[in-house]
Amino acid sequence: MISPDPIREPKAYQDHLVGLVGDDDPAAVQATTPRLVRDLLVEAGDAIRVRPAADEWSVLECIAHIVDAEVVAAARYRWILAHDEPDIIGYDQDAWVDRLHAPVEDAEDLLDLFEPLRRANLALWSRTPAEQRDRVGIHRERGPESYGLVFTLIAGHDRFHLAQAARTLAAVRTRG
């Protein structure tokens, strides 16, 4: 499954990720991700760092990207809630994986960052009044995005990249 390009097709990208959440509670989706990540890492075993192709991420690189997205989302949430229509910059996911995770660090180190940050972001969501979830930041590439939309996008992003990591593992194992 390929996601629409977030820069060339911003609305299609948003719709795709929101669609992956469907009617599910985005907080519940996000709350399950740390366990799903841990399960996937155990299942991957020695194949964790193997890329199915030179231009595709390994399971661990997919997880590193989920962690990077959580770091970025944590800042975006706070800027949107604390400032009036803040400027939200994009980032090059491939550059982050290539430059910040090469060689890819230990899975436990990634989880040591991800799990408490995810808990903090879920706590922020829980204590934010519903009317504040409509506050907006202006994404440089996609235009206005509310806190509620960004939060839902991350839930869909989790599902998308967990599925990518599972496909990666299947491809690596098939290749044998």
C-alpha positions as CSV (number, residue, x, y, z in Angstrom):
1,M,0.0,0.0,0.0
2,I,1.4,3.4,-1.0
3,S,0.3,6.6,0.7
4,P,-0.4,9.7,-1.3
5,D,2.4,12.2,-1.4
6,P,1.9,14.6,1.5
7,I,3.3,17.6,-0.4
8,R,1.8,17.0,-3.9
9,E,-1.5,15.6,-2.7
10,P,-2.0,17.0,0.9
11,K,-5.8,16.4,1.1
12,A,-5.5,12.8,-0.3
13,Y,-2.7,12.2,2.2
14,Q,-4.8,13.4,5.1
15,D,-7.8,11.5,3.9
16,H,-5.8,8.3,3.5
17,L,-4.4,8.5,7.1
18,V,-7.8,9.5,8.6
19,G,-9.4,6.6,6.7
20,L,-7.0,4.2,8.3
21,V,-8.4,5.2,11.6
22,G,-12.0,5.1,10.4
23,D,-14.5,5.2,13.3
24,D,-11.9,4.1,15.9
25,D,-10.9,6.4,18.7
26,P,-7.5,7.9,17.7
27,A,-6.4,7.8,21.3
28,A,-7.2,4.1,21.6
29,V,-5.3,3.4,18.3
30,Q,-2.3,5.3,19.6
31,A,-2.4,3.6,23.0
32,T,-2.1,0.2,21.3
33,T,0.9,1.1,19.2
34,P,3.7,0.6,21.7
35,R,2.6,-3.0,22.4
36,L,2.2,-3.6,18.6
37,V,5.7,-2.2,18.0
38,R,7.2,-4.5,20.8
39,D,5.3,-7.5,19.4
40,L,6.6,-6.8,15.9
41,L,10.2,-6.4,17.1
42,V,10.1,-9.7,18.9
43,E,8.6,-11.4,15.8
44,A,11.2,-9.9,13.5
45,G,14.1,-11.3,15.5
46,D,17.3,-11.3,13.5
47,A,15.5,-9.9,10.5
48,I,15.0,-6.6,12.2
49,R,17.7,-4.7,10.3
50,V,17.3,-6.3,6.9
51,R,15.9,-4.2,4.1
52,P,13.7,-6.0,1.6
53,A,15.3,-3.8,-1.2
54,A,18.0,-1.2,-1.2
55,D,15.5,1.7,-1.4
56,E,13.1,0.3,1.3
57,W,13.2,0.6,5.0
58,S,13.9,-2.3,7.4
59,V,11.5,-3.2,10.2
60,L,13.7,-1.2,12.6
61,E,13.8,1.8,10.2
62,C,10.0,1.7,10.0
63,I,9.9,1.8,13.8
64,A,12.5,4.6,13.9
65,H,10.2,6.6,11.6
66,I,7.2,6.1,13.9
67,V,9.4,7.4,16.7
68,D,10.5,10.4,14.6
69,A,6.9,11.2,13.8
70,E,6.0,11.1,17.5
71,V,8.8,13.6,18.3
72,V,7.5,15.9,15.6
73,A,3.9,15.5,16.6
74,A,4.7,16.2,20.2
75,A,6.0,19.6,19.2
76,R,3.2,20.3,16.8
77,Y,0.6,19.5,19.4
78,R,2.1,21.9,21.8
79,W,2.7,24.7,19.3
80,I,-0.9,24.5,18.1
81,L,-2.3,24.5,21.7
82,A,-0.1,27.2,23.0
83,H,0.1,29.6,20.0
84,D,-2.3,31.2,17.7
85,E,-2.1,29.6,14.2
86,P,1.6,28.8,14.5
87,D,3.7,28.0,11.5
88,I,4.2,24.2,11.3
89,I,7.2,23.1,9.2
90,G,7.4,19.8,7.4
91,Y,10.3,17.4,7.5
92,D,11.9,14.9,5.1
93,Q,11.2,11.5,6.6
94,D,13.9,9.8,4.5
95,A,16.6,12.3,5.6
96,W,15.6,11.8,9.3
97,V,15.9,8.0,9.0
98,D,19.1,8.2,7.0
99,R,20.8,10.9,9.0
100,L,19.5,10.4,12.5
101,H,19.3,6.6,12.6
102,A,22.4,5.5,10.6
103,P,23.4,3.1,11.7
104,V,20.0,2.4,13.2
105,E,20.2,2.3,17.0
106,D,19.1,-0.5,19.3
107,A,15.4,-1.1,19.3
108,E,15.2,-0.6,23.1
109,D,16.8,2.8,22.7
110,L,14.1,3.8,20.3
111,L,11.4,2.5,22.6
112,D,13.0,4.3,25.6
113,L,12.1,7.5,23.7
114,F,8.9,6.5,22.1
115,E,6.9,5.0,25.0
116,P,7.1,7.8,27.5
117,L,6.6,10.4,24.8
118,R,3.5,8.6,23.5
119,R,2.2,8.4,27.1
120,A,2.8,12.2,27.5
121,N,1.0,13.0,24.2
122,L,-1.9,10.8,25.2
123,A,-2.1,12.5,28.5
124,L,-2.1,15.9,26.8
125,W,-4.9,14.8,24.6
126,S,-6.9,13.5,27.5
127,R,-6.6,16.7,29.5
128,T,-7.3,19.1,26.6
129,P,-10.9,20.3,26.4
130,A,-12.7,19.3,23.3
131,E,-13.1,22.9,22.1
132,Q,-9.3,23.3,22.3
133,R,-8.8,20.4,19.9
134,D,-10.1,22.7,17.1
135,R,-7.1,25.0,17.5
136,V,-5.2,25.2,14.2
137,G,-1.6,25.4,13.1
138,I,-0.6,26.3,9.5
139,H,1.4,23.5,8.0
140,R,3.7,24.9,5.3
141,E,2.9,22.1,2.9
142,R,-0.7,21.1,3.8
143,G,-2.3,24.3,5.1
144,P,-4.4,24.6,8.2
145,E,-4.4,21.5,10.5
146,S,-6.2,21.3,13.8
147,Y,-4.8,19.6,16.9
148,G,-7.6,17.0,16.5
149,L,-6.6,16.4,12.9
150,V,-2.9,16.1,13.6
151,F,-3.7,13.7,16.5
152,T,-5.8,11.6,14.2
153,L,-3.2,11.7,11.4
154,I,-0.7,10.2,13.9
155,A,-3.0,7.3,14.7
156,G,-3.4,6.6,10.9
157,H,0.4,7.0,10.5
158,D,0.9,4.4,13.2
159,R,-1.3,1.9,11.3
160,F,0.2,2.7,8.0
161,H,3.8,2.2,9.1
162,L,3.1,-0.8,11.3
163,A,1.6,-2.5,8.2
164,Q,4.6,-1.4,6.2
165,A,6.9,-3.0,8.8
166,A,4.9,-6.2,8.7
167,R,5.0,-6.3,4.9
168,T,8.8,-5.7,5.1
169,L,9.2,-8.6,7.5
170,A,7.1,-10.9,5.2
171,A,9.2,-9.9,2.2
172,V,12.5,-10.5,4.0
173,R,11.4,-13.9,5.2
174,T,10.1,-14.9,1.8
175,R,13.4,-13.9,0.3
176,G,15.0,-16.1,2.9
